[in-house]
Amino acid sequence: MAKKYHGFLIINEFKKEGKHPDYFGIITIAGSEYKLAGWLDKTKEGRPKINLRVSLRKRPSVQDKIDAAEGGDAME
């Protein structure tokens, strides 16, 4: 189980376009997991910085897993 208030960022070795993040990772805050994405940038003064985006990480539900195993949504 992940520790509360811990996470990681790793270098994105799969980056192919400028819009893809330079770093990505996951952080756990109060029991919820969030995806992290970071882009290398500079401040107006030229100091290095990383712009971050945080979004809730959706874990597949049991129904999502069943649908995937059956090859799609059974209610189509």
C-alpha positions as CSV (number, residue, x, y, z in Angstrom):
1,M,0.0,0.0,0.0
2,A,1.3,3.5,-0.9
3,K,2.3,5.8,1.9
4,K,0.1,8.9,2.5
5,Y,1.5,12.1,1.1
6,H,4.2,10.4,-1.0
7,G,4.9,10.2,-4.7
8,F,7.4,10.2,-7.4
9,L,8.4,11.8,-10.7
10,I,10.4,10.1,-13.4
11,I,11.9,11.3,-16.6
12,N,9.6,10.7,-19.6
13,E,11.8,8.6,-21.9
14,F,8.8,8.3,-24.3
15,K,8.4,12.0,-25.0
16,K,8.0,12.6,-28.8
17,E,6.3,16.0,-28.9
18,G,6.7,19.3,-27.1
19,K,3.3,19.0,-25.5
20,H,4.3,15.7,-23.8
21,P,5.6,16.1,-20.2
22,D,9.3,15.9,-19.4
23,Y,8.4,14.1,-16.2
24,F,5.5,12.1,-15.0
25,G,4.5,10.2,-11.9
26,I,1.9,9.6,-9.2
27,I,1.3,11.1,-5.7
28,T,-0.9,9.8,-2.9
29,I,-2.7,12.4,-0.8
30,A,-5.1,11.4,1.9
31,G,-5.8,8.0,0.3
32,S,-6.4,9.3,-3.2
33,E,-4.0,8.8,-6.1
34,Y,-3.2,11.6,-8.5
35,K,-1.2,11.7,-11.8
36,L,1.6,14.2,-12.0
37,A,3.0,15.7,-15.2
38,G,5.9,18.2,-15.4
39,W,7.4,20.4,-18.1
40,L,10.8,22.0,-17.8
41,D,10.6,25.8,-18.2
42,K,12.2,29.0,-17.1
43,T,10.9,32.0,-15.1
44,K,10.9,35.5,-16.6
45,E,14.2,36.0,-14.8
46,G,15.7,32.9,-16.5
47,R,15.7,30.6,-13.4
48,P,14.8,27.0,-14.1
49,K,11.3,25.8,-13.0
50,I,9.0,22.8,-13.6
51,N,5.4,23.5,-14.6
52,L,3.1,20.9,-13.0
53,R,-0.3,19.4,-13.8
54,V,-2.2,17.2,-11.3
55,S,-5.2,15.1,-12.2
56,L,-7.1,12.4,-10.3
57,R,-5.9,9.0,-11.2
58,K,-8.9,6.8,-12.3
59,R,-8.5,3.3,-11.3
60,P,-10.3,0.7,-13.4
61,S,-13.5,-0.4,-11.7
62,V,-14.5,-4.0,-11.5
63,Q,-17.0,-3.5,-14.3
64,D,-14.3,-1.9,-16.5
65,K,-12.1,-5.0,-16.0
66,I,-15.1,-7.3,-16.8
67,D,-15.8,-5.2,-20.0
68,A,-12.2,-5.3,-21.1
69,A,-12.0,-9.1,-20.6
70,E,-15.2,-9.5,-22.6
71,G,-13.9,-7.3,-25.4
72,G,-16.2,-4.2,-24.8
73,D,-19.3,-2.9,-23.1
74,A,-22.0,-5.6,-22.9
75,M,-24.7,-2.9,-22.8
76,E,-24.1,-1.5,-26.3
